[in-house]
């Protein structure tokens, strides 16, 4: 398993409110967390940092005893329970920090996380940061946005084409830290060897369409190296493409190859 990530302030913003954490525990196990903060420059920056660190710490405490112990397997129920506990800690960290600092009240963050164990991917999502699977010329969005635009799509008030140009694309309907608790979406998927798993903030997917994302990731000529350096070239190319298309938001891309 190979994994890498990059983040960029973009072409318009003064502060990068995105945070990502990428941890490889073994050749078959890794964790990725991507957060996109909101609530003013300082608020968003703090929210994404607090949430990602609190989330990763809980998962660390669960995963570490298993590393190097092939006789101990992972229970799917235990993984789901751990990821929910991690989200609760992340939400508490942001919510209490805002409560103690009145100037930061209302701050929050998206959070998308993938815990990859062999060929199984456990994903937790709150907000409109995304996870995709890609193999060859095929790309599939796994997460579903918690956003006003997605609500309009689900209710049939706009079409998918309309959504590309909809106003208020940045309005989310669920976030970490804005309320005393938050409900996530949880996913469990199996992936075949050679699959790319991509996690990103909306600074990528709002400026680069799915087909172009897939073309860049699957382009072997772009990076012939099958290692972290090769994957890093692909994440930088994705960020550069978003910036060339306007770069109106912070951009974070994490890429895992199974």
C-alpha positions, 0 to 999 in steps of 0.5 A, spaced: 500 500 500 502 506 498 499 513 500 501 520 500 497 527 500 498 535 499 494 541 501 495 548 497 492 555 499 489 556 492 489 562 488 484 566 492 484 565 499 489 568 504 489 562 509 489 554 508 483 552 513 484 545 510 488 539 514 490 532 513 493 527 516 496 520 513 498 515 517 501 508 514 501 503 520 503 497 516 504 495 509 496 493 509 493 498 514 493 506 513 489 511 516 487 518 512 483 524 515 481 530 511 478 536 514 476 543 511 474 548 516 469 554 516 468 560 521 473 565 519 480 564 517 482 563 524 476 559 526 476 554 520 484 553 521 483 551 528 477 547 527 480 542 522 486 541 526 483 540 532 478 535 529 483 531 525 488 530 531 482 528 535 480 523 530 486 520 529 488 519 536 482 515 537 484 511 531 491 510 533 489 507 540 485 502 537 490 500 531 496 500 535 495 494 539 494 490 532 500 492 528 505 487 527 500 482 530 497 478 524 494 473 529 489 478 531 484 480 526 479 486 526 472 486 527 468 490 522 463 492 528 469 494 532 472 499 527 465 502 526 464 503 533 472 506 533 470 511 528 464 513 531 468 514 537 473 518 534 468 523 530 465 524 537 471 526 540 473 530 534 466 534 535 467 535 542 474 538 541 471 543 536 465 544 540 468 546 546 474 550 544 469 554 540 465 555 547 471 557 551 473 562 545 467 566 544 470 570 538 470 563 534 463 561 536 460 557 530 466 554 527 466 547 524 469 543 519 468 537 514 471 531 516 472 525 511 476 519 513 478 512 510 481 506 514 484 501 509 485 494 512 488 490 506 482 490 501 477 493 506 475 500 506 472 503 512 469 510 511 466 516 515 464 522 512 461 529 515 460 535 510 462 535 503 469 533 503 469 526 498 472 520 497 473 516 490 475 510 488 478 509 481 481 503 477 483 504 470 478 509 466 472 508 472 471 513 477 466 512 483 464 517 488 463 513 495 461 519 499 455 523 499 455 530 500 451 533 506 450 540 502 444 544 500 446 543 493 445 535 494 439 536 498 436 540 491 438 534 487 435 529 492 429 533 492 429 533 484 429 541 484 435 541 480 439 536 475 446 534 476 448 539 470 444 544 474 448 542 480 455 544 477 453 551 476 449 552 482 449 558 487 451 556 494 455 550 493 459 551 499 453 551 504 453 545 508 448 541 512 452 538 516 459 539 520 463 537 525 463 542 532 457 546 530 453 542 535 453 538 541 453 532 537 453 530 529 451 524 525 456 521 520 455 517 514 459 510 514 461 506 509 464 499 508 467 497 501 472 492 498 477 494 493 481 490 488 489 490 488 491 496 484 485 501 486 486 508 487 482 511 493 482 519 493 480 523 499 479 531 498 476 537 500 471 541 495 477 545 493 478 540 488 472 537 486 469 544 485 474 546 480 476 539 477 471 534 474 470 527 476 473 525 469 479 529 469 481 527 476 480 520 473 485 521 467 490 524 472 490 519 477 490 513 472 495 517 467 501 512 468 505 517 463 505 522 468 508 518 473 512 512 471 514 510 478 510 506 483 511 509 489 510 515 494 514 520 489 509 517 483 503 518 487 505 525 490 506 527 482 499 525 481 496 529 487 500 535 485 498 535 478 491 535 481 492 541 485 495 545 479 489 543 475 484 546 480 489 552 481 489 553 473 481 553 473 481 558 478 483 555 485 477 559 489 478 555 495 483 551 499 485 544 495 487 538 499 488 531 496 490 525 499 491 518 495 492 511 496 494 505 492 492 498 494 
